[in-house]
Amino acid sequence: MKIIVVSDYERMSEEVAKIVQAQIAVKPDSVLGLATGSTPLGTYRKLVEMAKDGLDFSQVTTFNLDEYVGLAGDHPQSYRYYMEQNLFSGVNIPREKTFIPNGTAADLAAECAAYEEKIKGAGGIDLQLLGIGSNAHIGFNEPGSEFGSTTRLVDLAESTIEDNSRFFASREEVPTQAISMGIKSIMQAKQIVLMANGENKADAIWATVLGPVTSDVPASVLQLHPFVTLVLDEAAASKL
Ligand code: PGA
């Protein structure tokens, strides 16, 4: 595990954007695994700036980690909407190369299996971006998720519903289920970059880096991956 600690959120975002830029430079048709939430917003802003300066997404394919069950792509809290607003509309990526699980599919199990197949069909993920939950979830792989898990329907942890309620009008509106890539789907990526900022992530980062590898701390599995970089601000790294 390589750990980069920077002063603040801006620097963290720059650092991660530069890793994405380098990935696309060496492989223009890269397959990127993308994350949502507050943490990657700065990275996506930087990538949009880089795209204005010529960073070319025309051959890139993307797979998002997860999507809420029950929210259509035009719902402002859906992750499809988030990606459209924060990245896709600002770069020249063809929409047919952007994959996000469909949380309104009639057959959710079939949707999950098909998603996993699409990742395989694209040749696997070259670079997977991750945030981390305060409970150390990655994607929506909550504590207890099996390391062998692939894309599937998951129940959100109470703490996740609480954390994400800030984006919804009320806690009751937060979906309780999602489709999430599994731990195995994430671990199959060739390179993984996990970013975290803020003191509320410090315990999760400590457990991820220095704690035992256990499904109670989903991100701790990253200790077993050969090519992982953590990009942290000082607050998130404060307990290391
Ligand atoms: P956040 O979420 O970036 O909004 O803190 C991270 C996550 O849950 O993975």
Boltz pocket constraint, residues with backbone or C-beta under 6 A from the ligand:
constraints:
  - pocket:
      binder: B
      contacts: [[A, 36], [A, 37], [A, 38], [A, 39], [A, 40], [A, 130], [A, 131], [A, 132], [A, 133], [A, 134], [A, 137], [A, 138], [A, 139]]
      max_distance: 6.0
